[in-house]
Amino acid sequence: MNLAALEEINQNNPEILNRSARKNKTDEATITGIALFAAKKGYQALSNSQKYHFDNCIKPLIENVRCSGYTHEFDDVKRECYVLLDDEVLVEYYQLQGKYCESCEAQESADAHTKKSFMRD
């Protein structure tokens, strides 16, 4: 569980928590409050009710997070990626609002290089 990533979400991307709350049909303010409390006091300090909401709405945002997947600018369908992001890059993932895994990042870089070469010719 990456509490540093949760802190990043709390400070700079609270809309991610709100989206998760709506998806789980839970009050946004409740989820925001639990996220702020958990980031400061830790998971063990939560009540059973708070842990339930944390496990359903917050934990999927900070544990076993998948790469968002890379889609070439001319593709109509987004490519799924099943790579789990390491805890070390999860804060950066939220800072950049969707960092890619190494494989998707390499594909993006290769496509950008190809496009640049094509435009130059």
C-alpha positions, 0 to 999 in steps of 0.5 A, spaced: 500 500 500 503 506 497 501 512 502 505 516 498 501 516 492 495 517 496 498 523 499 499 525 492 492 524 490 490 528 496 494 534 495 494 534 487 488 530 484 482 529 489 478 528 483 480 521 482 478 520 489 471 523 487 471 519 481 472 512 485 467 514 490 461 515 485 463 509 481 462 505 488 456 509 490 459 512 496 459 519 498 465 523 496 466 527 502 466 521 506 472 518 501 476 524 501 476 524 509 478 517 510 483 518 505 486 524 508 486 521 515 489 514 512 495 518 509 496 521 516 495 516 521 495 509 517 490 504 515 490 501 522 488 507 525 481 506 521 475 503 524 472 497 520 467 502 517 472 506 514 476 500 512 471 498 508 470 504 504 478 504 504 478 497 501 473 499 496 474 506 493 481 508 495 486 501 495 485 500 488 488 507 487 494 505 491 495 498 490 496 494 484 495 499 479 495 498 472 499 502 466 494 506 463 496 503 456 499 507 450 494 508 444 498 511 438 495 517 435 492 514 429 489 508 433 481 508 434 481 503 440 485 504 446 490 499 447 490 495 454 496 494 458 496 489 464 503 491 467 502 493 474 506 499 476 511 499 481 510 502 488 516 507 486 513 510 480 506 510 483 507 517 485 510 519 479 504 516 475 499 521 479 504 527 478 504 526 471 496 524 470 498 517 467 505 515 466 506 509 462 510 502 464 516 501 461 514 497 455 508 503 453 513 508 454 518 505 449 512 504 444 510 512 445 518 514 444 519 509 438 512 512 435 514 519 436 521 518 433 518 515 427 513 521 426 519 526 427 523 522 422 517 522 417 515 529 418 523 531 417 523 527 410 
